[in-house]
Amino acid sequence: MNFIYPQDLKAKPSMWMWDLKDFAIMGIGALISVVFLIHFHTVIPIGIVAVFAFMTIRLDDTTVMDYIRYAVRYFLTTQQYYEWR
């Protein structure tokens, strides 16, 4: 395993592009998905784990989920102020 710690040693540990907590959740989810695939012949849990993996990719301390949350808040839930001149 290749753990990458930042220079200040106070940030959360990460593994490739995910926090260690998210990576552990993906590993456990992958194991459960394989069990579901073998016993029930369904790929829905694999899809859920893949979507979770995509949504928790972290670049520059921002995840895809954070970006989508900011976009929804900006475009849908907060009032925009426009001044016409």
N, C-alpha and C positions, 0 to 999 in steps of 0.2 A: 504494500500500500504506500502511496505517495502523498503524504500530508504536506500542504503548503501553508506555512504560517506567514503572516504579514510582518513587516519590519518592527512594528511597535509591540508585538506579542500580547496585545490586549484585545484584538479583534477575534471573532469566532474562527475556529479552524475550518478549512475548506478542503475539498477533494475534487480536483478538476474544476468544474464550473458550478458546483453546488456546495452549500453548507454541509457539514458532516451530519447534522440531524436530518436534512432532506435526503441525503444519500442513504442513510440507514433506513428511512421510510421507504425509499425506492427499492432497496434490497429486500426488505421484508415483503413489500407488495409484489415484487417479482416472484418470490417463492410461493406466495399464496396464489398468484396468477397461474403458475405452472401446475399447482395442485388442482385448481379449477379447470384448467385446460385438459388435464389427464382424466379427471373423474367426471366432469360434466360436459366436456367438449364445447366450451364457450370461451370466446376470446374477449369478452367485455372487460374483465379485470385487467387484461394486458393493455387495453386501450385506456383505461382509467389511469394506470400507472404511467403510461407514455404521456398522457396529457399533464399529469402532475410533474413529471420530469421536465417537460417543456416549460411549464409555468414557473418552475422554481430555478431555472437557469439564472445564475447571478453574474452580472458584469458590472463593475464599478459600483458595487453595493446597491444595485437596483435589479430586481427580478422582473421577469416579463409580467408577472401578476401585479407587481407594483405599478408598472407602466400602464397596464390596462386599467387599474383602479384610478390612477391619476387622469387618464383620458376620459373615463366615464364621469368622474367628478367635474372635470373641466367642461365637457360638452353637454352633459345631461343634468347634473344635480345642482350646480352652482349658477347663480344668476350672473350673466355677463353685463358689464357696463359699457355702453357705447355712447359716444358723444359725437353728434353730427355738426359739422361747421360749414 
